[in-house]
Amino acid sequence: MKERLVSYHDSDVHPIQKGKAGKKVQFGMVSQIEEAENGIIVGYQVYKGNPSDKTLMPDAIDNHKKIFGKPPREVSADRGYYTSKLDDDLHGAGVKNVCVPKIGKKSKAREAEENTAKFKELKSYRAGVEARISCLKHSFGFGRSMLRGISGAKTWCGYGFFAHNLRQAARLMVNS
């Protein structure tokens, strides 16, 4: 029963299993954000259902290429995005530095790669993204869309990201 109705309010909402303690199943949609080095959100996607993170990286790279005309120099994502060929695919697409920690047992070569200064720097950047996501949820209404359907969720997220980017740009102008 893939298309069962779980919400009378919004028929595009689906169960999402995240594995969080106390919240095994949530209801909603999955979103992905792309962020530049100064905290400006440069792209986002909202997905119906619960697609695996492993399948979402090509969308992010394609979106970046559409906006900037070239692939990102660096990519940092959590281990949920890891696949055995992801690094090769990203390097083949033109990404210079990749930080996606491997799941499970690591070879000595992989362990050495994950212990490089650049990998650790990008991993720290990824930790900062978690704080940005928390800020988006608490300050910009990203935790729950008040508009119905997938198009409403995309619009709601877009407005939130726009407001966030305005605040971030103002902070950058004041600090420069």
N, C-alpha and C positions, 0 to 999 in steps of 0.2 A: 504494500500500500504506500507507494512513494508519494502520491498526490493527496494524502489525507488532509482534511481541514483541521487545523489546530487552533485557529483564532477566527472568531466571527468578525472581529475588528479589522483584521488584515489577512487576507487569504494568501499573501506571498510569504508569510512567516512560516518557518520550518523549525523542527527540533534541531539543536546543535549540541553535540557532545564535546565538551572541552576538557574533561578530566580534572576539573577544579574541585578541591575538597569543599563539600557542602553544597556545591552547585554542579552536580553531575550532568544535568541536561538544562540548557537554556533555550529560549525561543527567540528567533529573530533572523537576521541575515549576517553574512560575513562581509567585512570590509577590509580593504588593504590600502595603506597609504605609502606614498613615496615622498621622502623628505630630503631637502638639500642640506648642505653643511651648516647653514645658519638657522635651522629650525623652520624654514619656510616649506610648507607642504606644496609640492609641485605636481602631484597627481594622486588620484584615488580611484578605486573601483569598489562597487558594492555588488555582492554576489547573492543570488537567491539560493537558499539551501545551505549546505555545509561542504563546499569543495575542499579537498585536501590542499594544505599549504604547498605541497610538493608540485602542484599543477599551476600555481599562480605566478611564479617568477617570470615566465615568458610574457605575460600580460604587462607586468611592471616594466620590463625592458623595452617592449614595443611602445608603450605609452611614453617612456622617456625619450625614445628615438623620435617619436612624432613631435614632441614638444621642443626638443633641443637640437634635433637633426643628427645626433650622435649618441652612442651608448654612454651610460654613466662611467666615470673613471673607477669608482669603488662601489661595491655592493656589500651591505651587511644585513643579515637576516638571522632569525633564530633557527635552532636546529630542526624545527618542524619543516623547513624548506629543503632540508638536505636530501639529495639523491646522489647516487654514486657517480653520475656523469654531469652534475650541475656545474662544478668548477670548470670542467672542460668546455661545456656549452657557453658559459659566461665569458671565459677567456676567448673563445672562438667568436663571440659576438662583439668583442672589442673591450671588455671590461678588464682593467689593469689589475686591480686588487679585489679579492673575494674573501669574505668572512662569513661562512656558514658552517658552524661547528658540526662535526660528524656525530651521528647517533651510534651508540654502542662501542664495541672494541675498535681501537685505532691501531693502524700499522705504525711502525717507528717513523716512517717518512711522513705520515699524516700528523703524528704527534709533534714532530719537529716543525712542520708547517704551522700548526696551531700555536706553537710557542714562539713564533717570530714576533718582533716588535709591532709590525704593521697589522698582523692578525689581531693581536691584543688591543691595539689602538682602535680598530674597527669594532671589536667586541665591546669595548667600553662605550663607543658611540651607540651601539645597539642598546645597551642598558639605558642610555639617555632617552632613547626613543620610547621606552616603556613609560618614562615619566611624562613624555609628551602625550602619549595615549591617555594617561590618567588625567592630565590637564584638559584634554579635549572632552573627556567624559564629564568632568566636574564643572568646567567653566563654559563650555560651548555646546552643551546638550547632546553630545555624541553618544551618550549611553542609551538613549531611546529616541527614536524618530516619532515626531508627532504628526507626520504625514503618512498616509496609507500607501501600500504597494511598493514595489521595487523602484518605480520612478519617483515616488514621494521620498523614499529613503535616500535615493541619490541626491535629490534636491536638498533635503535636510542636511545631509553631510556636506554638500557643496557650500551652503550658507555658513555652516559651522567652520569649515576650513577657510572660507573667505574672511570671516571675522577674526579667526586665529592669525591668519597671515597679515591682516591689517595691524593687529596688536604687535606681532613680531617685527614687522617692518618699522613701526614707530619706535620700538625698543632699539632696533639696530641703528636708526637715524640718530636717536638721542645719544647712544654710546659711541658714535663715530666722530 
